[in-house]
């Protein structure tokens, strides 16, 4: 009697435990499916905002080639794994001689895609946005005032300060037409920038400064529309000017002058050293005589 009662109790407890497990399992599946469905739309929306702020200077989706390729159907042409690596670290992909990355560089006027320092979440958001098959046409040129190339040159070199306190472009970039040394080497030479980006692409780039290094500075100290226009005009002028032959002669003269100066300093140093050695020898010879 007791045995049958005990079995009955155990059976009821087992049924209750099974029911609880089923309820928890169904609840987990429902929550997971809802969590997966809802963030997808949100992630694609975040990807759209990222694309508009960082990618439109170089890319369209269904609007043709700009600085970089048209990205229409990119998720069908490339695997998700490859896209994730490429968007995360294009510089590393190029350094590793990835065949697709190398081909893209050759097809796009040897303009490398910059590393935008995106997080894993941001990269996933961009890919999710591409998967929605959107259409993004070339951006309209920002309504800038008429630019002054002479003022743009002064802003570039630092002779005139930017209104919001940004550093002069010459600190990181070189360009034709600003003297023999031509500026810094931290960033690329901007002499061909206008030809590479085009008038609309360059204007959009100056307005959004999408690269990670520039964005870190210019988000806090943005260029005014007048400064963007003046720099645009100067970059356009520099693209057709090229580096004058005088600059090459100046560089050669500086190099020769530097060598002559080093030779003179070396000769003075060795002469003083010889004199310093000769004096004790002369003194010793006099004492011995």
Order of alpha helices (4+ residues) and beta strands (2+ residues): alpha-alpha-alpha-alpha-alpha-alpha-alpha-alpha-alpha-alpha-alpha
